Amino acid sequence: MELMIRQACGNDAKAISQVIVAAVRESNSQDYPANIIESVMANFTPERVIGLLKERLVFVALLNDEIVGTGALDGNAARSLFIAPQQQRKGIGQALMSRIEKAALERGIEALLIPSSLTAESFYARLGYRVLREQLHGEERTIIMTKPLAPL
């Protein structure tokens, strides 16, 4: 199976939403209460994803023409990195982050920020990101991480 990463388009919104909802429901539920999970899922309906496609540089990862992951560059921050639960721990997240970092460098960004879930903190740490601070939005804890990017 060959992994392909490309920029997302409007036709991808439903599949992106499905990947995010499945990942949040399965992977993040051990670290966050149900009300936080529901609130995060509500932010990624297909309609909301279409709006995000206009604001961010969104990428999708495909295996056999099926979207199995997504991630975005929003200014100097990587956001919304989600991999379908059955495809996690196969290098897809790492490949998406490499693409996001490359896009950031192409835009002259010298350090990337990541608002990480508690669930993904160790994943980002393995990629060289370090914790800057913790942020609270109501009950939702987010770990703000950063990594300097090496010039191309």
Backbone bond lengths (Angstrom), bond angles and torsions (degrees), N, CA, C in turn:
res aa  C-N    CA-C-N  psi(-1)  N-CA   C-N-CA  omega(-1)  CA-C   N-CA-C  phi
1 M - - - 1.461 - - 1.522 109.13 -
2 E 1.310 115.88 125.62 1.456 120.42 -178.20 1.520 110.30 -99.91
3 L 1.316 114.60 130.47 1.458 120.87 178.73 1.518 109.30 -86.56
4 M 1.334 115.80 132.79 1.459 120.72 176.12 1.526 108.13 -124.98
5 I 1.325 116.68 136.40 1.464 120.48 176.62 1.519 107.39 -119.03
6 R 1.325 115.77 130.97 1.465 120.67 178.43 1.513 108.85 -144.28
7 Q 1.343 114.80 167.19 1.459 120.04 176.12 1.530 108.23 -69.23
8 A 1.316 115.83 140.71 1.458 121.37 -179.56 1.528 110.69 -76.69
9 C 1.321 116.25 154.52 1.464 122.13 175.08 1.530 108.39 -130.33
10 G 1.321 115.91 171.04 1.460 121.27 -176.59 1.518 114.06 -54.20
11 N 1.344 117.00 -35.34 1.468 120.25 -179.94 1.526 112.82 -65.99
12 D 1.340 117.12 -14.80 1.466 121.38 -179.02 1.532 112.73 -86.30
13 A 1.333 117.93 -8.75 1.473 121.24 -169.88 1.526 112.93 -55.56
14 K 1.327 117.92 -44.58 1.469 120.14 -177.37 1.534 110.68 -64.72
15 A 1.328 116.60 -44.77 1.470 120.56 -179.64 1.527 111.17 -66.40
16 I 1.343 116.85 -39.50 1.470 120.73 177.32 1.527 109.26 -61.28
17 S 1.323 116.38 -45.99 1.463 121.30 178.94 1.530 110.50 -58.19
18 Q 1.326 117.06 -44.92 1.465 120.92 -178.81 1.520 111.86 -62.92
19 V 1.333 117.17 -41.92 1.476 120.99 178.58 1.524 109.95 -62.73
20 I 1.333 116.48 -46.29 1.468 120.48 -177.32 1.527 110.86 -64.62
21 V 1.327 116.97 -46.98 1.471 120.60 -178.98 1.530 110.48 -60.99
22 A 1.329 117.44 -44.13 1.477 120.48 179.65 1.528 110.78 -63.53
23 A 1.345 116.54 -43.56 1.469 120.49 -178.54 1.528 111.09 -65.41
24 V 1.333 116.16 -44.10 1.471 119.92 -179.50 1.522 109.67 -64.24
25 R 1.328 115.91 -45.67 1.467 120.74 -177.62 1.530 111.11 -62.63
26 E 1.335 116.97 -43.98 1.463 119.86 -175.71 1.510 114.06 -86.36
27 S 1.330 117.04 -47.06 1.464 119.91 -170.56 1.516 113.70 -87.29
28 N 1.331 117.76 -37.99 1.461 120.06 -174.15 1.518 113.45 -88.46
29 S 1.336 117.23 -12.90 1.471 119.47 -174.03 1.525 113.00 -66.15
30 Q 1.357 118.22 -20.72 1.464 117.88 178.27 1.527 111.85 -76.67
31 D 1.347 116.83 -17.76 1.461 120.19 -176.15 1.528 114.22 -107.04
32 Y 1.331 116.70 -12.32 1.462 120.38 -175.55 1.525 110.57 -134.81
33 P 1.357 116.86 147.86 1.463 119.88 177.05 1.536 111.37 -69.94
34 A 1.330 115.54 161.22 1.467 122.47 -175.49 1.527 112.93 -54.72
35 N 1.339 118.23 -39.58 1.476 119.49 -177.90 1.528 111.71 -64.50
36 I 1.339 117.59 -34.53 1.469 120.91 177.34 1.533 109.39 -69.78
37 I 1.325 116.58 -43.06 1.481 121.26 178.83 1.528 109.41 -58.48
38 E 1.325 117.06 -46.77 1.477 121.11 -179.94 1.532 110.41 -61.51
39 S 1.310 116.88 -42.05 1.465 121.37 -178.57 1.529 110.82 -65.47
40 V 1.338 117.93 -41.33 1.464 121.27 178.43 1.529 109.66 -65.40
41 M 1.336 117.04 -44.39 1.472 120.37 -179.68 1.528 110.62 -61.21
42 A 1.320 117.66 -36.36 1.471 121.60 -179.71 1.529 111.33 -65.31
43 N 1.345 117.34 -24.47 1.469 120.95 178.68 1.524 113.16 -78.39
44 F 1.335 116.96 -7.50 1.464 119.99 -174.87 1.527 113.09 -126.78
45 T 1.327 116.40 38.59 1.463 119.70 171.59 1.529 107.05 -68.33
46 P 1.339 119.11 161.57 1.469 119.53 177.81 1.538 112.41 -53.98
47 E 1.326 117.14 -38.09 1.476 120.84 179.86 1.524 110.92 -64.53
48 R 1.325 115.86 -43.06 1.478 119.59 178.78 1.524 111.18 -67.41
49 V 1.335 116.34 -36.64 1.465 120.21 178.60 1.533 109.76 -62.30
50 I 1.327 117.84 -41.61 1.471 121.49 177.97 1.532 109.68 -57.65
51 G 1.323 116.91 -41.76 1.462 120.99 176.73 1.521 111.46 -62.42
52 L 1.338 117.30 -41.65 1.469 121.11 -179.64 1.529 111.32 -66.19
53 L 1.345 116.43 -32.74 1.467 120.07 179.45 1.528 111.05 -62.56
54 K 1.337 116.33 -25.25 1.468 120.55 179.31 1.530 111.54 -83.47
55 E 1.344 116.77 -23.43 1.468 121.20 -175.15 1.520 113.81 -98.29
56 R 1.329 116.96 -25.58 1.463 121.57 -171.99 1.523 110.32 -127.15
57 L 1.324 115.68 163.71 1.454 121.77 170.89 1.529 105.66 -91.05
58 V 1.318 116.21 103.22 1.462 121.59 -173.75 1.526 109.51 -103.27
59 F 1.335 115.03 135.91 1.462 121.41 176.75 1.518 109.45 -115.76
60 V 1.335 114.90 153.94 1.462 120.65 173.01 1.523 108.12 -126.44
61 A 1.330 114.90 148.56 1.460 122.38 174.29 1.520 106.77 -108.01
62 L 1.334 115.75 130.07 1.459 120.44 -179.18 1.521 111.44 -119.88
63 L 1.324 115.32 138.56 1.460 123.12 170.22 1.520 105.06 -120.46
64 N 1.315 117.18 122.69 1.474 120.88 -178.29 1.522 111.55 49.80
65 D 1.317 117.16 47.72 1.470 123.64 178.13 1.529 114.80 64.83
66 E 1.332 117.77 11.06 1.472 120.73 177.30 1.527 108.61 -108.53
67 I 1.335 115.79 131.65 1.463 119.83 178.77 1.532 108.66 -72.37
68 V 1.347 115.10 120.92 1.468 120.66 -177.84 1.528 111.93 -120.07
69 G 1.343 116.62 -1.55 1.452 119.33 179.40 1.512 110.92 -166.02
70 T 1.328 114.70 161.33 1.459 120.64 178.90 1.523 109.64 -152.63
71 G 1.308 114.92 156.14 1.458 121.54 176.13 1.517 107.86 -165.87
72 A 1.323 116.75 159.60 1.461 119.07 -174.21 1.520 111.89 -141.38
73 L 1.334 113.82 154.41 1.457 121.97 170.84 1.521 106.18 -108.06
74 D 1.332 115.35 123.65 1.464 121.62 -178.63 1.528 106.39 -128.02
75 G 1.334 116.26 96.19 1.464 119.30 -174.61 1.516 108.97 66.72
76 N 1.342 116.88 -121.93 1.467 120.10 179.09 1.530 111.76 -103.32
77 A 1.337 115.87 22.99 1.467 120.20 -177.86 1.526 111.26 -124.82
78 A 1.324 115.14 139.72 1.468 121.11 170.38 1.523 105.72 -88.87
79 R 1.328 115.93 133.64 1.468 119.80 -176.70 1.517 111.31 -137.65
80 S 1.317 113.41 159.84 1.466 122.12 168.64 1.520 112.82 52.58
81 L 1.334 116.53 48.16 1.463 120.34 174.66 1.525 107.10 -86.84
82 F 1.308 115.09 114.72 1.461 120.85 -179.87 1.522 109.28 -138.42
83 I 1.330 115.89 139.07 1.460 122.42 177.86 1.529 107.36 -122.96
84 A 1.336 116.00 138.87 1.470 120.42 177.64 1.530 108.52 -53.78
85 P 1.344 117.78 135.35 1.471 120.50 -174.51 1.531 114.24 -50.69
86 Q 1.329 117.84 -42.30 1.476 119.96 -177.42 1.525 112.88 -72.53
87 Q 1.348 117.40 -9.71 1.470 121.33 -179.74 1.531 112.94 -109.41
88 Q 1.334 116.77 3.56 1.461 119.55 -178.77 1.525 110.89 -70.64
89 R 1.316 115.42 155.97 1.475 124.22 179.21 1.529 112.13 65.00
90 K 1.343 116.39 34.11 1.467 121.30 178.04 1.527 111.23 -124.93
91 G 1.337 117.60 11.42 1.457 120.65 177.12 1.530 114.50 91.41
92 I 1.328 117.43 0.05 1.468 120.53 -177.47 1.528 110.67 -69.60
93 G 1.321 116.70 -43.91 1.469 120.58 178.22 1.518 111.25 -61.66
94 Q 1.320 115.78 -40.60 1.467 120.87 178.60 1.531 110.28 -64.14
95 A 1.332 117.48 -41.29 1.466 121.32 179.15 1.528 110.53 -65.24
96 L 1.328 117.21 -41.95 1.468 120.73 177.86 1.527 110.79 -63.67
97 M 1.328 116.81 -43.24 1.471 119.43 179.52 1.530 110.79 -63.85
98 S 1.322 118.37 -37.03 1.470 120.89 176.86 1.523 110.11 -61.17
99 R 1.332 116.28 -41.67 1.471 120.71 -179.96 1.526 110.80 -67.00
100 I 1.331 116.55 -40.61 1.470 121.26 178.78 1.538 109.76 -65.32
101 E 1.335 116.94 -43.01 1.464 120.53 178.69 1.524 110.57 -62.99
102 K 1.332 117.33 -40.58 1.470 121.52 178.31 1.531 109.76 -62.58
103 A 1.322 117.47 -44.38 1.474 121.29 178.54 1.526 110.26 -62.12
104 A 1.333 117.01 -39.41 1.470 120.89 179.14 1.528 110.08 -63.27
105 L 1.333 116.41 -45.68 1.465 120.50 178.91 1.525 111.42 -61.35
106 E 1.338 116.29 -40.42 1.466 120.68 178.97 1.530 110.98 -61.85
107 R 1.313 116.85 -24.02 1.463 122.24 179.31 1.521 112.17 -96.86
108 G 1.329 117.32 8.00 1.462 121.07 176.86 1.523 114.51 79.31
109 I 1.320 117.21 16.56 1.468 120.51 179.26 1.526 108.66 -82.28
110 E 1.325 116.42 127.04 1.468 120.48 -174.31 1.519 113.79 -94.18
111 A 1.330 117.20 -21.94 1.470 120.59 177.81 1.519 107.67 -144.62
112 L 1.303 114.91 137.96 1.457 120.42 -177.73 1.527 109.21 -103.73
113 L 1.315 115.92 136.62 1.470 122.07 173.70 1.523 108.35 -100.02
114 I 1.339 115.53 149.54 1.462 120.26 174.81 1.513 108.58 -138.58
115 P 1.346 116.61 119.17 1.465 118.65 168.79 1.527 106.78 -82.21
116 S 1.318 116.65 101.56 1.464 121.73 -173.83 1.525 112.09 -95.39
117 S 1.320 114.84 143.58 1.463 119.39 169.49 1.531 107.32 -72.20
118 L 1.319 116.00 163.15 1.467 119.76 174.58 1.528 108.67 -59.38
119 T 1.328 115.95 -36.25 1.464 122.84 -177.29 1.527 111.60 -60.75
120 A 1.334 117.46 -39.30 1.473 121.12 -172.39 1.527 114.06 -96.57
121 E 1.319 118.23 -2.01 1.470 120.25 -174.82 1.530 112.67 -55.32
122 S 1.323 118.67 -45.42 1.473 120.35 -177.95 1.534 110.92 -68.16
123 F 1.339 117.76 -32.85 1.470 121.72 176.33 1.534 109.59 -60.46
124 Y 1.325 116.82 -50.53 1.472 119.82 -179.17 1.527 111.24 -65.75
125 A 1.323 117.23 -36.40 1.469 120.56 178.41 1.533 110.06 -60.39
126 R 1.339 116.96 -39.62 1.474 120.49 178.17 1.529 111.35 -64.21
127 L 1.340 117.47 -25.75 1.464 121.27 179.43 1.537 111.75 -88.42
128 G 1.334 117.22 3.48 1.461 120.48 176.13 1.519 115.36 99.46
129 Y 1.333 117.43 6.80 1.465 120.14 178.39 1.522 108.86 -83.54
130 R 1.337 115.34 146.57 1.461 119.30 178.04 1.529 109.40 -124.40
131 V 1.313 114.74 154.34 1.459 120.76 -176.82 1.520 110.52 -73.85
132 L 1.329 116.34 129.88 1.464 122.51 172.92 1.524 109.45 -94.55
133 R 1.332 115.55 -50.16 1.468 120.55 -177.61 1.524 109.31 -165.75
134 E 1.319 114.30 170.91 1.456 121.11 175.02 1.522 107.72 -108.15
135 Q 1.322 115.94 145.59 1.460 120.91 -178.85 1.525 108.37 -128.34
136 L 1.321 116.36 139.78 1.463 120.70 177.13 1.522 109.95 -114.20
137 H 1.317 116.03 130.61 1.472 122.87 170.31 1.513 104.94 -119.03
138 G 1.329 116.67 93.95 1.468 118.85 -172.50 1.513 107.64 63.40
139 E 1.348 116.93 -123.52 1.467 121.27 178.87 1.518 112.72 -86.80
140 E 1.326 117.20 -11.14 1.463 119.96 -174.39 1.520 111.38 -81.92
141 R 1.347 115.67 117.58 1.461 121.76 177.74 1.514 109.34 -93.42
142 T 1.324 116.05 129.33 1.454 122.43 177.34 1.520 107.89 -124.02
143 I 1.325 116.23 138.42 1.454 121.55 178.19 1.533 106.89 -101.76
144 I 1.326 117.26 118.90 1.472 121.27 178.64 1.536 106.91 -88.05
145 M 1.338 114.98 120.47 1.463 121.11 -176.62 1.534 109.28 -121.59
146 T 1.332 116.72 159.96 1.461 120.46 179.28 1.518 110.55 -145.92
147 K 1.340 113.62 159.22 1.462 120.10 176.07 1.537 107.30 -152.24
148 P 1.348 116.76 130.77 1.465 118.20 173.30 1.529 108.51 -71.58
149 L 1.328 116.40 141.63 1.467 120.71 -179.46 1.522 109.59 -100.36
150 A 1.310 115.84 136.35 1.461 120.77 177.63 1.524 109.08 -79.22
151 P 1.326 117.56 133.63 1.479 119.62 179.38 1.527 110.70 -58.82
152 L 1.337 114.90 149.71 1.473 120.85 -179.46 1.514 111.12 -66.42
